[in-house]
Amino acid sequence: MSHLAASSPFHFHVPPAAADLPPSQPLPPLRVGLLGLGTVGAGTLAVLRRNQALIERRTGRRIVITHVAARNLARAAALAGPDVAVLASAHDVATHPDVDVVVEAVGGTTAALDWVLAALASGKHVVTANKALLAERGQQVFAAAQAHGRVVAFEGAVAVSIPIIKALREGLGANRIEWLAGIINGTSNFILSAMHGKGLSFDAALAQAQQLGYAEADPAFDVDGVDAAHKLTLLAAVAFGMPLRFDAVQVQGIRALQAADMACAQALGYRIKLLGVARRIHTPQGEAVTLSVQPTLIPATHMLANVDGALNGIVVQGDACGPTLHGGAGAGGEQTGSAVVADLMDIARLDAHAHARQADTRPHPAAVVPLLGMHPWAVEDLPVLPADQVVSPHYLRVPVHGNHHAALSEVARCLAAQGVPLLSIFKGPSSLAAPCLVALTQPTPAHTVQASLAAIQALPMVSGAVVSLRVETLDAQA
């Protein structure tokens, strides 16, 4: 503390508060048990060690990894060093009496669940970047955390380096979140960026992503939208104060997209992104939400349209703050480690508060930020609108042969017969190898558009599969 400038009309001296002074009795270090020393585990270890002094200055105590569980004991011992106990049993680390908090960096939803539950039952806090575990089994995990008075922190499970969970729970906590939309899978975004920028086919773009290490040998989890659906499940729960509803997310991947769709979208002034969208809506029966992950047309001028490569980007619309954009790396060991260590720092501060009270170390429910942003008694089980009832504009690409004028007339007739209002319909770009028609509809229920597609597909001049994609304007009034 210091004196204010003499010229200030508020010239006074503030004595140092007790909290401004270094503690007379340094707190014991927070002891971490690390399950797994793969990409995430090794990244966490590297970040924690490199920035240990800075982290201690920010938390007021040291955070040290004391135990590691790994399959390859020799490799783990070489990475962890002589001061870390390396064990073959993850369960033994999760329940070890000399461990305060467990970092689960293994993945999966079976053994990882057992270890997390064992850690909580043993009085450990848990940090995890395992979005599949939380999206699919999160109700069980968070109920156990509540029962044992422990914390489950998961910033690294969504959008990796972007602190979006903290933003929703804390920075935007005063807002009613109306909707959020995000590019939350770096692999798919890299592929779509290559298809758009280089004119590559899906297969060629995927091969490039695999060569560069952005995609796994089996890319299904990413390109089929499952990974993004896990993340959207967590985002929606935190944003809306609703239960985890992975089973209700409408999921469509990017395998069927072609370079022709990229060119047609560009001609319309749009970009195609694999977009996760969670939105509050009002129905005659009351409030509901929509949850979807699918390739979507967004205006080329929108902020998210320019999130390229393996980056992630999320827009959150709050009633008070308006739209906020959050962007950053969507993959990487140290990038995920950054989020994991930030969670460890939060737990170190919470645990320090318990030590200072010299009382029961169980955190009082009202003294911590709720695990999913809302206290359990306040969770609202909002219904999720069925996918076929979601209303939005739609993009259609119809491969055709023969007379384009006749084909255009017939396609327009099929749409009108189902009551689908058109914004525009025209012949696709001449640069395309195969001729097509491109249509853009006004906001229409998905089931109505699907009914018209069956009639269009049956037309004799249609020469291939009709492609239908949603369109999102992503404006503040959406």
Secondary structure by P-SEA (a helix, b strand, c coil): cccccccccbbbbbcccccccccccccccbbbbbccccaaaaaaaaaaaaaaaaaaaaccbbbbbcbbbbcaaaaaaaaacccbbbbccaaaaaacccccbbbbcccccaaaaaaaaaaaaabbbbbbcccccccccaaaaaaaaaaacbbbbcccccccccaaaaaaaccccccccccccccccaaaaaaaaaaaaccccaaaaaaaaaaaccccccccccccaaaaaaaaaaaaaaacccccccccccccccccccaaaaaaaaaacbbbcbbbbbbbbbcccccbbbbbbcccccccccccccccccbbbbbbbbccccbbbbbcccccaaaaaaaaaaaaaaaaaaaaaaaaacccccccccccccccccccccccccccccccccbbbbbbbbbbcccaaaaaaaaaaaaaaacccccccccccccccccbbbbbbccccaaaaaaaaaaaaaccccccbbbbbbbbcccccc
